Amino acid sequence: MKLLLLCLGLTLVCAHHEDNHDVVTSNFDMSKISGEWYSILLNSNVKEIIEEQGIMRMFVESVQALDNSSLSLKYHKKINGECAELTFICDETEEEGVYSVSYDGYNKIHIVEADYNDYVIFYFLNYQNGEITQGMDLYGRVFSC
C-alpha cells in the first residue's frame, strides 16, 4: 500500500510541470538513462533497510549502460561511519527493462518510468532467506530538496 502511495505521489510531483515531458514507460533507451543522477526519494515496505545504517540506504552517483547490455550503477553508502563507493554490474534479464544483481541476497531491478532529462524511477525486489522486500527509488538529473 505504501508503494502505491509513493507511486501516486511521484506521479503528482512529476506531473505538476507545465512543460510537455517525454515520459517513457517501456522500450527504454539505456544510453539516454546513462549519466549522472541524484537520489531524490528512497522507499521500501521495510523501512529499516532505508533508514540510517540500513542495508539499502545508498545514494546514486551514476548509471551507465554497458556494451553487453548490462548496467553499471555507482552509489555512495556510509559504512562504519565512512562514505564508501559501491559499484554494481546489473545483468539484463529476459524481461525488458529488468536487471538482476546480487547484493544482500538476489535483486531484480525494474525501470518503471523515465523522462531522460529529468527523472527515472526504479522498483526493486530483494529476495533473501525466503523473504521478499520491495523498494522504489526516484533519481533526478538535478539535485533538489
DAGI-V97052 format. One record per pair of residues at least 24 apart in sequence whose C-alpha atoms are under 6 Angstrom apart, sorted by the first residue. I is the first residue (numbers start at 1). GAP is how many residues later the second one is. D is the distance in Angstrom with one decimal. If there is no record, write none. Layout:
# DAGI-V97052
I/GAP/D, I/GAP/D
This chain:
# DAGI-V97052
22/93/5.7, 23/91/5.6, 23/92/4.7, 24/89/5.6, 24/90/5.2, 25/88/4.6, 30/35/5.7, 31/34/5.9, 32/84/5.8, 33/83/5.8, 34/29/5.0, 34/30/4.4, 34/31/5.8, 35/27/5.5, 35/28/5.5, 36/25/5.8, 36/26/4.4, 37/24/5.5, 37/25/5.3, 37/102/5.9, 37/103/5.6, 37/104/4.9, 38/101/5.3, 38/102/5.2, 38/105/5.7, 39/100/4.6, 40/98/5.5, 40/99/5.3, 41/96/5.6, 41/97/5.0, 42/95/4.7, 43/92/5.4, 43/93/5.2, 44/90/5.5, 44/91/4.0, 45/89/5.7
